[in-house]
Amino acid sequence: MSTEHFPVAIIGAGLGGLTAARVLHVNGIEAAIFELEASREVRTQGGMLDIHEENGQKGLRAAGLFDGFEKIIHEGGQEMRLVGPDGVVRIAEEDDNTGGRPEVDRGDLRDLLLDSLPEGTIRWGRKVTAVRALGEGRHEVTFADGTAITTDLLIGADGAWSRVRTLVSDAKPAYTGISFVETDLHEPDVRHPGPAAMIGGGFFICLGEQRGFLAHRETDGSLHVYTALKSDEGYLDTIDFTDTDTDAAKAAVLAHFEGWHKDLRALVGDADGALVPRKIHALPVGHRWERTPGVTLLGDAAHVMSPFAGEGANLALLDGAELGLAIAAHPGDTEAALGAYEAVLFPRSEASAAESATSLTTLFNDDGLEQMVAFFTHGPDGQ
């Protein structure tokens, strides 16, 4: 087995890992990224992200990519509608370009980061099979292709089911009680005019009876929809999502929405292509670890949470940037850098995870719709 040494090794080429590598690069420190996917083109990076001023945008500014970010903003994407199961709009907010959370396509944002790195930074097709400490802060990472590396600084940016996390923590993500079924409607203004008119040009929420729909208008005009169900962890396993004939899967999901408005039901019933099941997991609120020499985590590897605070991608961007800046600020002293980074990381991620958990409970209560109407009408404090 061949073994190569890298001073800084990042496991995972998601938004956080890419941002860390970019910030290190602009500060004259090179890092190698190891990614299990075979190439950047292997799958579509779907979904819209709202990038917040207070965290995600700060990360992009530190990476020197804010100008590029502004060029990929989805104009009109901050429009929001909240409706009930009857299809009646309860809250509607226009995108007047004054909000601090502009929407971008996840794939466009990932491309911006990928294109900002020197050629050869990413080693594609490297699936981690084992990690182990070698002592004095050094680690070895073994891959499925039989190769291995050693590194002086190992950064786990490898998502919810992180292998690197096992070096510092026994915690594992737990099922939150919410499952998604993901669908798309293509060319909706022509082929699906009812759902297109209901959703509008930005973000859409429909809630009722401990379930609902979350949707976005994508930059190509399509509708990307998450049907949310409060269910046992094994429920989605009872539905066959692999069949090329999706009618049975659609019927199983729509059985939960009897009596809902026809344009809401069409978000599943008229969907184009496969239905994609997703179980929502989260690490414990307040997850942290003891300072472990030569290794740290960022993004979902550190604090995966439900998406109901809209913070996952934003925290990954800020985590990556702040880790890179901390390393650059402590040349030759990795432990001081990691200690400084984690001291800020832990309380920040705990606050966001708590917000996410609270939002999940609010949204999927029996009165979730009413609570969200009150939130958008009077604010979080009811003022």
Residue pairs with C-beta under 8 A, 6 or more apart in sequence:
1 142
1 146
1 147
1 148
2 147
2 148
3 140
3 147
3 148
3 149
3 150
4 147
4 149
4 150
5 149
5 150
5 151
6 31
6 32
6 149
6 150
6 151
7 30
7 31
7 151
7 152
7 153
8 24
8 29
8 30
8 31
8 32
8 151
8 152
8 153
8 155
8 327
9 31
9 32
9 33
9 34
9 141
9 149
9 151
9 153
9 154
9 155
10 17
10 20
10 21
10 31
10 32
10 33
10 34
10 155
10 157
11 17
11 33
11 34
11 128
11 141
11 154
11 155
11 156
11 157
11 158
11 162
11 163
11 164
12 33
12 34
12 35
12 156
12 157
12 158
12 159
12 162
12 299
12 301
13 33
13 35
13 37
13 114
13 122
13 157
14 110
14 157
14 159
14 299
14 300
14 316
15 106
15 109
15 110
15 113
15 299
15 313
15 316
15 317
15 320
16 157
16 298
16 299
16 300
16 315
16 316
16 317
16 319
16 320
17 33
17 35
17 155
17 157
17 158
17 298
17 299
17 320
18 33
18 110
18 113
18 114
18 117
18 320
19 59
19 60
19 63
19 113
19 316
19 317
19 319
19 320
19 321
19 324
20 31
20 155
20 157
20 298
20 319
20 320
20 321
20 323
20 324
21 31
21 33
21 117
21 121
21 320
21 324
22 63
22 64
22 65
22 113
22 116
22 117
22 320
22 324
23 62
23 63
23 320
23 321
23 323
23 324
23 325
23 328
24 30
24 31
24 324
24 327
24 328
25 31
25 116
25 117
25 118
25 121
26 63
26 64
27 324
27 325
27 327
27 328
28 328
29 324
29 327
29 328
30 118
30 121
31 121
31 155
32 121
32 122
32 123
32 149
33 117
33 121
33 122
33 123
34 122
34 123
34 126
34 128
34 141
34 143
34 149
35 122
35 123
35 124
35 125
35 126
36 125
36 126
36 127
36 128
37 43
37 124
37 125
38 124
38 125
39 124
39 125
40 110
40 111
40 114
40 122
40 124
44 107
45 105
45 106
45 107
45 110
46 106
46 107
46 184
46 218
46 224
47 105
47 106
47 216
47 224
48 74
48 77
48 103
48 104
48 105
48 106
48 203
48 216
48 217
48 218
48 219
48 224
49 56
49 103
49 104
49 105
49 106
49 109
49 313
49 314
50 77
50 78
50 101
50 102
50 103
50 203
50 310
51 57
51 60
51 69
51 101
51 102
51 103
51 104
51 109
51 313
51 314
51 317
52 100
52 101
52 310
52 311
52 314
53 100
53 101
54 100
55 311
55 314
55 315
55 317
55 318
56 313
56 314
56 315
56 317
56 318
57 66
57 69
57 100
58 317
58 318
58 321
59 314
59 317
59 318
59 319
59 320
59 321
59 322
60 66
60 69
60 317
60 321
62 321
62 322
62 324
62 325
63 113
63 116
63 320
63 321
64 116
65 112
65 113
65 116
68 112
68 116
69 104
69 109
69 112
72 104
72 105
72 108
72 109
72 112
73 102
73 103
73 104
74 102
74 103
74 104
74 105
74 217
74 218
74 219
75 95
75 97
76 95
76 201
76 202
76 217
77 95
77 102
77 103
77 104
77 201
77 202
77 203
77 216
77 217
78 93
78 95
78 97
78 99
78 101
78 102
78 103
78 202
78 203
79 93
79 94
79 95
79 200
79 201
79 202
79 203
80 91
80 92
80 93
80 202
80 203
80 204
80 205
80 376
81 89
81 91
81 92
81 93
81 198
81 199
81 200
81 202
81 203
81 204
81 205
82 89
82 90
82 91
82 92
82 205
82 206
82 207
82 369
82 372
82 373
82 376
83 89
83 90
83 198
83 204
83 205
83 206
83 264
84 90
84 206
84 207
84 208
84 369
85 206
85 208
85 209
85 257
85 259
85 260
85 261
85 264
86 260
86 261
87 198
87 260
87 261
87 263
87 264
90 369
90 373
91 372
91 373
91 376
91 377
92 200
93 376
95 201
95 202
101 310
103 202
103 203
103 216
105 218
105 219
106 313
108 219
109 313
114 122
125 145
126 143
126 144
126 145
126 147
127 143
127 144
127 145
128 141
128 142
128 143
128 144
128 158
128 163
128 164
129 142
129 143
129 144
129 163
130 141
130 142
130 163
131 139
131 140
131 141
131 142
131 154
131 163
131 164
131 166
131 167
132 139
132 140
132 167
133 139
133 167
133 294
133 295
134 140
134 150
136 293
136 294
137 152
137 153
137 293
137 294
137 295
137 334
137 335
138 150
138 151
138 152
138 294
139 150
139 151
139 154
139 167
139 294
139 295
140 148
140 149
140 150
141 148
141 149
141 150
141 151
141 154
142 148
143 149
151 294
152 294
152 334
153 294
153 295
153 327
153 334
154 164
154 167
154 294
154 295
154 296
155 164
155 295
155 296
155 297
155 298
155 323
156 162
156 163
156 164
156 165
156 167
156 295
156 296
156 297
156 298
156 301
156 302
157 297
157 298
157 299
157 301
157 316
157 320
158 164
158 165
158 301
159 299
159 300
159 301
159 304
160 173
160 281
160 300
160 301
160 304
161 173
162 297
162 300
162 301
164 295
164 297
164 301
165 171
165 297
165 301
165 302
167 292
167 295
168 289
168 290
168 292
168 295
168 296
168 297
169 287
169 289
171 283
171 284
171 287
172 283
173 281
173 282
173 283
173 304
174 281
174 282
174 283
174 284
175 233
175 279
175 280
175 281
176 280
176 281
176 282
176 306
176 357
176 360
177 230
177 231
177 360
177 364
178 228
178 229
178 230
178 231
178 280
178 306
178 360
178 364
179 228
179 229
179 231
179 235
179 236
179 277
179 278
179 279
179 280
180 226
180 227
180 228
180 229
180 277
180 278
180 279
180 280
181 226
181 227
181 229
181 236
181 253
181 268
181 275
181 276
181 277
181 278
182 224
182 225
182 226
182 227
182 275
182 276
182 277
182 278
183 224
183 225
183 227
183 267
183 268
183 271
183 272
183 273
183 275
183 276
184 222
184 223
184 224
184 225
184 271
184 272
184 273
185 191
185 192
185 195
185 196
185 222
185 223
185 225
185 266
185 267
185 270
185 271
185 272
186 222
186 272
187 221
187 222
188 195
188 196
188 199
188 221
188 222
188 223
189 196
189 221
192 223
192 266
192 270
194 262
194 263
194 266
195 223
195 263
195 264
195 266
195 267
195 270
196 223
197 263
198 204
198 261
198 263
198 264
199 215
199 217
199 223
200 217
201 217
202 216
202 217
203 214
203 215
203 216
204 213
204 214
204 215
204 216
204 217
205 212
205 213
205 214
205 372
206 212
206 213
206 214
206 264
207 363
207 364
207 368
207 369
207 372
208 260
208 368
208 369
209 366
210 230
210 364
210 365
210 366
210 368
211 227
211 228
211 229
211 230
211 256
211 257
211 364
212 227
212 228
212 363
212 364
212 368
213 225
213 226
213 227
213 228
213 264
213 267
214 225
214 226
214 228
215 223
215 224
215 225
215 226
215 267
216 223
216 224
217 223
218 224
223 267
225 267
225 268
225 271
226 278
227 253
227 267
227 268
228 363
228 364
229 235
229 253
229 256
230 364
233 279
236 277
236 279
238 252
239 248
239 249
239 252
239 253
239 277
240 248
240 249
241 249
241 274
241 275
241 276
241 277
243 249
246 271
246 274
246 275
249 275
250 268
250 269
250 271
250 275
253 268
253 275
254 265
254 268
254 269
257 264
257 265
257 268
268 275
280 306
280 307
281 304
282 304
282 305
282 306
282 353
282 356
282 357
283 303
283 304
283 305
283 353
285 305
285 350
285 353
285 354
285 357
286 346
286 350
286 353
286 354
287 302
287 303
287 349
287 350
287 353
288 342
288 346
288 350
289 297
291 335
291 338
291 339
291 342
293 334
293 335
294 334
296 323
296 338
296 341
296 342
298 316
298 319
298 320
298 323
298 345
299 312
299 315
299 316
299 319
299 320
300 312
300 316
302 319
302 345
302 349
303 315
303 345
303 349
303 350
303 352
303 353
304 312
305 311
305 312
305 352
305 353
305 356
305 357
306 356
306 357
306 359
306 360
307 356
308 356
308 359
308 360
308 363
309 352
309 355
309 356
309 359
311 352
311 355
311 356
315 348
315 349
315 352
318 348
319 345
322 341
322 344
322 345
323 337
323 341
326 337
326 338
326 340
326 341
327 334
327 337
327 341
329 337
329 340
330 336
330 337
330 340
362 368
362 371
362 372
362 375
363 372
365 371
374 382
